[in-house]
Amino acid sequence: SQCGSCTVHLDGMAVKSCTVLAVQADGSQVTTIEGLGNGELHPMQQAFWDNHGLQCGYCTP
């Protein structure tokens, strides 16, 4: 939970999704980085792209 790349908005509050159980999010509005764009890349999505950001390094060589 140190990198922050899993950060989502849970009912408008930024939280690290790796620290939230699914049952805790039940009934809440969850917005991921994929939900930020509306046809074009959102500045946060562009920053991930420009800096080769990954949400998980498990299978990344």
PyMOL Python script that loads the backbone (N, CA, C, O; Angstrom):
from pymol import cmd

cmd.read_pdbstr("""\
ATOM      1  N   SER A   1       0.821  -1.200   0.000  1.00  0.00           N
ATOM      2  CA  SER A   1       0.000   0.000   0.000  1.00  0.00           C
ATOM      3  C   SER A   1       0.857   1.254   0.000  1.00  0.00           C
ATOM      4  O   SER A   1       0.410   2.304   0.462  1.00  0.00           O
ATOM      5  N   GLN A   2       2.076   1.166  -0.507  1.00  0.00           N
ATOM      6  CA  GLN A   2       2.966   2.316  -0.498  1.00  0.00           C
ATOM      7  C   GLN A   2       3.009   3.071  -1.821  1.00  0.00           C
ATOM      8  O   GLN A   2       3.349   4.254  -1.839  1.00  0.00           O
ATOM      9  N   CYS A   3       2.672   2.413  -2.927  1.00  0.00           N
ATOM     10  CA  CYS A   3       2.856   3.083  -4.220  1.00  0.00           C
ATOM     11  C   CYS A   3       1.711   4.025  -4.567  1.00  0.00           C
ATOM     12  O   CYS A   3       1.940   5.056  -5.200  1.00  0.00           O
ATOM     13  N   GLY A   4       0.491   3.700  -4.170  1.00  0.00           N
ATOM     14  CA  GLY A   4      -0.648   4.569  -4.448  1.00  0.00           C
ATOM     15  C   GLY A   4      -1.250   4.431  -5.827  1.00  0.00           C
ATOM     16  O   GLY A   4      -2.211   5.130  -6.147  1.00  0.00           O
ATOM     17  N   SER A   5      -0.708   3.541  -6.660  1.00  0.00           N
ATOM     18  CA  SER A   5      -1.246   3.428  -8.020  1.00  0.00           C
ATOM     19  C   SER A   5      -2.622   2.775  -8.062  1.00  0.00           C
ATOM     20  O   SER A   5      -3.291   2.799  -9.095  1.00  0.00           O
ATOM     21  N   CYS A   6      -3.046   2.195  -6.950  1.00  0.00           N
ATOM     22  CA  CYS A   6      -4.382   1.587  -6.914  1.00  0.00           C
ATOM     23  C   CYS A   6      -5.430   2.564  -6.389  1.00  0.00           C
ATOM     24  O   CYS A   6      -6.562   2.163  -6.117  1.00  0.00           O
ATOM     25  N   THR A   7      -5.073   3.833  -6.242  1.00  0.00           N
ATOM     26  CA  THR A   7      -5.991   4.823  -5.679  1.00  0.00           C
ATOM     27  C   THR A   7      -7.250   4.959  -6.527  1.00  0.00           C
ATOM     28  O   THR A   7      -7.185   5.077  -7.751  1.00  0.00           O
ATOM     29  N   VAL A   8      -8.381   4.939  -5.861  1.00  0.00           N
ATOM     30  CA  VAL A   8      -9.689   5.134  -6.485  1.00  0.00           C
ATOM     31  C   VAL A   8     -10.445   6.161  -5.656  1.00  0.00           C
ATOM     32  O   VAL A   8     -10.047   6.482  -4.537  1.00  0.00           O
ATOM     33  N   HIS A   9     -11.530   6.670  -6.209  1.00  0.00           N
ATOM     34  CA  HIS A   9     -12.428   7.529  -5.429  1.00  0.00           C
ATOM     35  C   HIS A   9     -13.571   6.666  -4.935  1.00  0.00           C
ATOM     36  O   HIS A   9     -14.278   6.047  -5.730  1.00  0.00           O
ATOM     37  N   LEU A  10     -13.749   6.624  -3.638  1.00  0.00           N
ATOM     38  CA  LEU A  10     -14.830   5.887  -3.003  1.00  0.00           C
ATOM     39  C   LEU A  10     -15.747   6.916  -2.377  1.00  0.00           C
ATOM     40  O   LEU A  10     -15.419   7.526  -1.359  1.00  0.00           O
ATOM     41  N   ASP A  11     -16.915   7.102  -3.007  1.00  0.00           N
ATOM     42  CA  ASP A  11     -17.845   8.154  -2.584  1.00  0.00           C
ATOM     43  C   ASP A  11     -17.152   9.519  -2.531  1.00  0.00           C
ATOM     44  O   ASP A  11     -17.382  10.312  -1.618  1.00  0.00           O
ATOM     45  N   GLY A  12     -16.297   9.775  -3.531  1.00  0.00           N
ATOM     46  CA  GLY A  12     -15.642  11.070  -3.647  1.00  0.00           C
ATOM     47  C   GLY A  12     -14.373  11.229  -2.832  1.00  0.00           C
ATOM     48  O   GLY A  12     -13.715  12.266  -2.914  1.00  0.00           O
ATOM     49  N   MET A  13     -14.014  10.221  -2.046  1.00  0.00           N
ATOM     50  CA  MET A  13     -12.813  10.302  -1.222  1.00  0.00           C
ATOM     51  C   MET A  13     -11.741   9.383  -1.802  1.00  0.00           C
ATOM     52  O   MET A  13     -12.021   8.226  -2.115  1.00  0.00           O
ATOM     53  N   ALA A  14     -10.519   9.889  -1.948  1.00  0.00           N
ATOM     54  CA  ALA A  14      -9.429   9.082  -2.479  1.00  0.00           C
ATOM     55  C   ALA A  14      -9.005   8.046  -1.445  1.00  0.00           C
ATOM     56  O   ALA A  14      -8.689   8.381  -0.303  1.00  0.00           O
ATOM     57  N   VAL A  15      -9.004   6.774  -1.866  1.00  0.00           N
ATOM     58  CA  VAL A  15      -8.569   5.680  -0.999  1.00  0.00           C
ATOM     59  C   VAL A  15      -7.722   4.711  -1.824  1.00  0.00           C
ATOM     60  O   VAL A  15      -7.887   4.614  -3.040  1.00  0.00           O
ATOM     61  N   LYS A  16      -6.830   4.006  -1.167  1.00  0.00           N
ATOM     62  CA  LYS A  16      -6.052   2.964  -1.833  1.00  0.00           C
ATOM     63  C   LYS A  16      -6.910   1.705  -1.855  1.00  0.00           C
ATOM     64  O   LYS A  16      -7.236   1.147  -0.807  1.00  0.00           O
ATOM     65  N   SER A  17      -7.269   1.265  -3.049  1.00  0.00           N
ATOM     66  CA  SER A  17      -8.199   0.137  -3.159  1.00  0.00           C
ATOM     67  C   SER A  17      -7.631  -1.145  -2.567  1.00  0.00           C
ATOM     68  O   SER A  17      -8.391  -2.033  -2.181  1.00  0.00           O
ATOM     69  N   CYS A  18      -6.313  -1.256  -2.489  1.00  0.00           N
ATOM     70  CA  CYS A  18      -5.720  -2.472  -1.924  1.00  0.00           C
ATOM     71  C   CYS A  18      -5.938  -2.568  -0.417  1.00  0.00           C
ATOM     72  O   CYS A  18      -5.650  -3.601   0.186  1.00  0.00           O
ATOM     73  N   THR A  19      -6.446  -1.499   0.195  1.00  0.00           N
ATOM     74  CA  THR A  19      -6.682  -1.516   1.639  1.00  0.00           C
ATOM     75  C   THR A  19      -8.169  -1.543   1.981  1.00  0.00           C
ATOM     76  O   THR A  19      -8.541  -1.451   3.151  1.00  0.00           O
ATOM     77  N   VAL A  20      -9.021  -1.671   0.960  1.00  0.00           N
ATOM     78  CA  VAL A  20     -10.470  -1.657   1.171  1.00  0.00           C
ATOM     79  C   VAL A  20     -11.046  -3.008   0.750  1.00  0.00           C
ATOM     80  O   VAL A  20     -10.797  -3.477  -0.361  1.00  0.00           O
ATOM     81  N   LEU A  21     -11.807  -3.621   1.632  1.00  0.00           N
ATOM     82  CA  LEU A  21     -12.479  -4.872   1.295  1.00  0.00           C
ATOM     83  C   LEU A  21     -13.696  -4.575   0.420  1.00  0.00           C
ATOM     84  O   LEU A  21     -14.308  -3.513   0.539  1.00  0.00           O
ATOM     85  N   ALA A  22     -14.042  -5.511  -0.453  1.00  0.00           N
ATOM     86  CA  ALA A  22     -15.198  -5.323  -1.331  1.00  0.00           C
ATOM     87  C   ALA A  22     -16.461  -5.046  -0.529  1.00  0.00           C
ATOM     88  O   ALA A  22     -17.283  -4.224  -0.933  1.00  0.00           O
ATOM     89  N   VAL A  23     -16.619  -5.715   0.590  1.00  0.00           N
ATOM     90  CA  VAL A  23     -17.812  -5.513   1.413  1.00  0.00           C
ATOM     91  C   VAL A  23     -17.876  -4.080   1.956  1.00  0.00           C
ATOM     92  O   VAL A  23     -18.964  -3.560   2.204  1.00  0.00           O
ATOM     93  N   GLN A  24     -16.723  -3.446   2.138  1.00  0.00           N
ATOM     94  CA  GLN A  24     -16.695  -2.059   2.603  1.00  0.00           C
ATOM     95  C   GLN A  24     -17.142  -1.096   1.508  1.00  0.00           C
ATOM     96  O   GLN A  24     -17.648  -0.012   1.800  1.00  0.00           O
ATOM     97  N   ALA A  25     -16.958  -1.485   0.260  1.00  0.00           N
ATOM     98  CA  ALA A  25     -17.335  -0.629  -0.866  1.00  0.00           C
ATOM     99  C   ALA A  25     -18.755  -0.897  -1.350  1.00  0.00           C
ATOM    100  O   ALA A  25     -19.265  -0.171  -2.203  1.00  0.00           O
ATOM    101  N   ASP A  26     -19.389  -1.923  -0.820  1.00  0.00           N
ATOM    102  CA  ASP A  26     -20.745  -2.280  -1.236  1.00  0.00           C
ATOM    103  C   ASP A  26     -21.692  -1.098  -1.048  1.00  0.00           C
ATOM    104  O   ASP A  26     -21.799  -0.540   0.044  1.00  0.00           O
ATOM    105  N   GLY A  27     -22.376  -0.726  -2.127  1.00  0.00           N
ATOM    106  CA  GLY A  27     -23.320   0.388  -2.078  1.00  0.00           C
ATOM    107  C   GLY A  27     -22.685   1.749  -2.278  1.00  0.00           C
ATOM    108  O   GLY A  27     -23.384   2.762  -2.297  1.00  0.00           O
ATOM    109  N   SER A  28     -21.376   1.787  -2.426  1.00  0.00           N
ATOM    110  CA  SER A  28     -20.666   3.055  -2.619  1.00  0.00           C
ATOM    111  C   SER A  28     -20.450   3.323  -4.100  1.00  0.00           C
ATOM    112  O   SER A  28     -20.531   2.412  -4.923  1.00  0.00           O
ATOM    113  N   GLN A  29     -20.177   4.567  -4.429  1.00  0.00           N
ATOM    114  CA  GLN A  29     -19.804   4.916  -5.795  1.00  0.00           C
ATOM    115  C   GLN A  29     -18.286   4.847  -5.886  1.00  0.00           C
ATOM    116  O   GLN A  29     -17.578   5.543  -5.157  1.00  0.00           O
ATOM    117  N   VAL A  30     -17.794   4.006  -6.784  1.00  0.00           N
ATOM    118  CA  VAL A  30     -16.358   3.810  -6.958  1.00  0.00           C
ATOM    119  C   VAL A  30     -15.968   4.320  -8.339  1.00  0.00           C
ATOM    120  O   VAL A  30     -16.558   3.920  -9.342  1.00  0.00           O
ATOM    121  N   THR A  31     -14.981   5.197  -8.391  1.00  0.00           N
ATOM    122  CA  THR A  31     -14.461   5.698  -9.662  1.00  0.00           C
ATOM    123  C   THR A  31     -12.994   5.321  -9.757  1.00  0.00           C
ATOM    124  O   THR A  31     -12.186   5.707  -8.912  1.00  0.00           O
ATOM    125  N   THR A  32     -12.654   4.558 -10.798  1.00  0.00           N
ATOM    126  CA  THR A  32     -11.267   4.171 -11.040  1.00  0.00           C
ATOM    127  C   THR A  32     -10.656   5.126 -12.060  1.00  0.00           C
ATOM    128  O   THR A  32     -11.347   5.991 -12.597  1.00  0.00           O
ATOM    129  N   ILE A  33      -9.375   4.971 -12.325  1.00  0.00           N
ATOM    130  CA  ILE A  33      -8.717   5.833 -13.313  1.00  0.00           C
ATOM    131  C   ILE A  33      -9.361   5.660 -14.692  1.00  0.00           C
ATOM    132  O   ILE A  33      -9.394   6.600 -15.486  1.00  0.00           O
ATOM    133  N   GLU A  34      -9.872   4.455 -14.972  1.00  0.00           N
ATOM    134  CA  GLU A  34     -10.540   4.226 -16.256  1.00  0.00           C
ATOM    135  C   GLU A  34     -11.818   5.038 -16.378  1.00  0.00           C
ATOM    136  O   GLU A  34     -12.253   5.339 -17.490  1.00  0.00           O
ATOM    137  N   GLY A  35     -12.420   5.393 -15.269  1.00  0.00           N
ATOM    138  CA  GLY A  35     -13.666   6.145 -15.277  1.00  0.00           C
ATOM    139  C   GLY A  35     -13.493   7.645 -15.403  1.00  0.00           C
ATOM    140  O   GLY A  35     -14.480   8.380 -15.421  1.00  0.00           O
ATOM    141  N   LEU A  36     -12.253   8.114 -15.491  1.00  0.00           N
ATOM    142  CA  LEU A  36     -12.005   9.553 -15.551  1.00  0.00           C
ATOM    143  C   LEU A  36     -12.131  10.128 -16.955  1.00  0.00           C
ATOM    144  O   LEU A  36     -12.515  11.287 -17.113  1.00  0.00           O
ATOM    145  N   GLY A  37     -11.817   9.349 -17.961  1.00  0.00           N
ATOM    146  CA  GLY A  37     -11.825   9.857 -19.332  1.00  0.00           C
ATOM    147  C   GLY A  37     -13.225   9.916 -19.919  1.00  0.00           C
ATOM    148  O   GLY A  37     -14.120   9.180 -19.505  1.00  0.00           O
ATOM    149  N   ASN A  38     -13.397  10.795 -20.882  1.00  0.00           N
ATOM    150  CA  ASN A  38     -14.682  10.890 -21.588  1.00  0.00           C
ATOM    151  C   ASN A  38     -14.415  11.053 -23.082  1.00  0.00           C
ATOM    152  O   ASN A  38     -14.824  12.036 -23.700  1.00  0.00           O
ATOM    153  N   GLY A  39     -13.724  10.069 -23.644  1.00  0.00           N
ATOM    154  CA  GLY A  39     -13.392  10.123 -25.062  1.00  0.00           C
ATOM    155  C   GLY A  39     -11.941  10.485 -25.311  1.00  0.00           C
ATOM    156  O   GLY A  39     -11.359  10.064 -26.310  1.00  0.00           O
ATOM    157  N   GLU A  40     -11.357  11.254 -24.423  1.00  0.00           N
ATOM    158  CA  GLU A  40      -9.937  11.595 -24.488  1.00  0.00           C
ATOM    159  C   GLU A  40      -9.324  11.268 -23.138  1.00  0.00           C
ATOM    160  O   GLU A  40     -10.029  11.118 -22.140  1.00  0.00           O
ATOM    161  N   LEU A  41      -8.001  11.160 -23.120  1.00  0.00           N
ATOM    162  CA  LEU A  41      -7.343  10.846 -21.859  1.00  0.00           C
ATOM    163  C   LEU A  41      -7.469  11.998 -20.866  1.00  0.00           C
ATOM    164  O   LEU A  41      -7.222  13.156 -21.204  1.00  0.00           O
ATOM    165  N   HIS A  42      -7.850  11.670 -19.664  1.00  0.00           N
ATOM    166  CA  HIS A  42      -7.863  12.612 -18.546  1.00  0.00           C
ATOM    167  C   HIS A  42      -6.388  12.894 -18.204  1.00  0.00           C
ATOM    168  O   HIS A  42      -5.549  12.023 -18.428  1.00  0.00           O
ATOM    169  N   PRO A  43      -6.047  14.066 -17.677  1.00  0.00           N
ATOM    170  CA  PRO A  43      -4.652  14.361 -17.338  1.00  0.00           C
ATOM    171  C   PRO A  43      -3.994  13.286 -16.458  1.00  0.00           C
ATOM    172  O   PRO A  43      -2.801  13.021 -16.602  1.00  0.00           O
ATOM    173  N   MET A  44      -4.748  12.677 -15.564  1.00  0.00           N
ATOM    174  CA  MET A  44      -4.179  11.616 -14.727  1.00  0.00           C
ATOM    175  C   MET A  44      -3.865  10.381 -15.563  1.00  0.00           C
ATOM    176  O   MET A  44      -2.836   9.737 -15.360  1.00  0.00           O
ATOM    177  N   GLN A  45      -4.757  10.048 -16.508  1.00  0.00           N
ATOM    178  CA  GLN A  45      -4.506   8.920 -17.401  1.00  0.00           C
ATOM    179  C   GLN A  45      -3.294   9.210 -18.281  1.00  0.00           C
ATOM    180  O   GLN A  45      -2.471   8.325 -18.516  1.00  0.00           O
ATOM    181  N   GLN A  46      -3.182  10.431 -18.762  1.00  0.00           N
ATOM    182  CA  GLN A  46      -2.049  10.812 -19.606  1.00  0.00           C
ATOM    183  C   GLN A  46      -0.744  10.708 -18.832  1.00  0.00           C
ATOM    184  O   GLN A  46       0.269  10.277 -19.382  1.00  0.00           O
ATOM    185  N   ALA A  47      -0.758  11.096 -17.565  1.00  0.00           N
ATOM    186  CA  ALA A  47       0.442  11.001 -16.730  1.00  0.00           C
ATOM    187  C   ALA A  47       0.864   9.542 -16.557  1.00  0.00           C
ATOM    188  O   ALA A  47       2.054   9.230 -16.596  1.00  0.00           O
ATOM    189  N   PHE A  48      -0.110   8.647 -16.366  1.00  0.00           N
ATOM    190  CA  PHE A  48       0.215   7.218 -16.276  1.00  0.00           C
ATOM    191  C   PHE A  48       0.875   6.766 -17.571  1.00  0.00           C
ATOM    192  O   PHE A  48       1.897   6.080 -17.547  1.00  0.00           O
ATOM    193  N   TRP A  49       0.292   7.149 -18.696  1.00  0.00           N
ATOM    194  CA  TRP A  49       0.807   6.760 -20.014  1.00  0.00           C
ATOM    195  C   TRP A  49       2.220   7.306 -20.224  1.00  0.00           C
ATOM    196  O   TRP A  49       3.127   6.565 -20.603  1.00  0.00           O
ATOM    197  N   ASP A  50       2.403   8.603 -19.975  1.00  0.00           N
ATOM    198  CA  ASP A  50       3.690   9.254 -20.205  1.00  0.00           C
ATOM    199  C   ASP A  50       4.809   8.673 -19.349  1.00  0.00           C
ATOM    200  O   ASP A  50       5.963   8.627 -19.776  1.00  0.00           O
ATOM    201  N   ASN A  51       4.469   8.232 -18.143  1.00  0.00           N
ATOM    202  CA  ASN A  51       5.478   7.748 -17.199  1.00  0.00           C
ATOM    203  C   ASN A  51       5.490   6.229 -17.074  1.00  0.00           C
ATOM    204  O   ASN A  51       6.074   5.675 -16.144  1.00  0.00           O
ATOM    205  N   HIS A  52       4.835   5.564 -18.027  1.00  0.00           N
ATOM    206  CA  HIS A  52       4.795   4.102 -18.047  1.00  0.00           C
ATOM    207  C   HIS A  52       4.277   3.545 -16.727  1.00  0.00           C
ATOM    208  O   HIS A  52       4.791   2.551 -16.213  1.00  0.00           O
ATOM    209  N   GLY A  53       3.253   4.199 -16.187  1.00  0.00           N
ATOM    210  CA  GLY A  53       2.675   3.774 -14.917  1.00  0.00           C
ATOM    211  C   GLY A  53       1.933   2.454 -15.043  1.00  0.00           C
ATOM    212  O   GLY A  53       1.284   2.179 -16.052  1.00  0.00           O
ATOM    213  N   LEU A  54       2.040   1.658 -14.019  1.00  0.00           N
ATOM    214  CA  LEU A  54       1.367   0.367 -13.966  1.00  0.00           C
ATOM    215  C   LEU A  54       0.620   0.261 -12.653  1.00  0.00           C
ATOM    216  O   LEU A  54       1.040   0.823 -11.642  1.00  0.00           O
ATOM    217  N   GLN A  55      -0.480  -0.455 -12.671  1.00  0.00           N
ATOM    218  CA  GLN A  55      -1.202  -0.661 -11.427  1.00  0.00           C
ATOM    219  C   GLN A  55      -0.744  -1.924 -10.728  1.00  0.00           C
ATOM    220  O   GLN A  55      -1.073  -2.132  -9.560  1.00  0.00           O
ATOM    221  N   CYS A  56      -0.006  -2.759 -11.401  1.00  0.00           N
ATOM    222  CA  CYS A  56       0.487  -3.987 -10.785  1.00  0.00           C
ATOM    223  C   CYS A  56       1.769  -4.387 -11.491  1.00  0.00           C
ATOM    224  O   CYS A  56       1.815  -4.418 -12.721  1.00  0.00           O
ATOM    225  N   GLY A  57       2.789  -4.689 -10.748  1.00  0.00           N
ATOM    226  CA  GLY A  57       4.043  -5.123 -11.341  1.00  0.00           C
ATOM    227  C   GLY A  57       4.214  -6.627 -11.323  1.00  0.00           C
ATOM    228  O   GLY A  57       5.289  -7.133 -11.647  1.00  0.00           O
ATOM    229  N   TYR A  58       3.168  -7.352 -10.948  1.00  0.00           N
ATOM    230  CA  TYR A  58       3.275  -8.804 -10.782  1.00  0.00           C
ATOM    231  C   TYR A  58       3.719  -9.504 -12.061  1.00  0.00           C
ATOM    232  O   TYR A  58       4.649 -10.310 -12.029  1.00  0.00           O
ATOM    233  N   CYS A  59       3.076  -9.211 -13.176  1.00  0.00           N
ATOM    234  CA  CYS A  59       3.404  -9.927 -14.415  1.00  0.00           C
ATOM    235  C   CYS A  59       4.199  -9.061 -15.391  1.00  0.00           C
ATOM    236  O   CYS A  59       4.390  -9.446 -16.544  1.00  0.00           O
ATOM    237  N   THR A  60       4.655  -7.913 -14.945  1.00  0.00           N
ATOM    238  CA  THR A  60       5.422  -7.020 -15.811  1.00  0.00           C
ATOM    239  C   THR A  60       6.892  -7.429 -15.795  1.00  0.00           C
ATOM    240  O   THR A  60       7.499  -7.501 -14.727  1.00  0.00           O
ATOM    241  N   PRO A  61       7.472  -7.698 -16.964  1.00  0.00           N
ATOM    242  CA  PRO A  61       8.890  -8.120 -16.983  1.00  0.00           C
ATOM    243  C   PRO A  61       9.827  -7.006 -16.552  1.00  0.00           C
ATOM    244  O   PRO A  61      11.042  -7.200 -16.515  1.00  0.00           O
TER     245      PRO A  61
END
""", "prot")
cmd.dss("prot")
cmd.show_as("cartoon", "prot")
cmd.util.cbc("prot")
cmd.orient("prot")
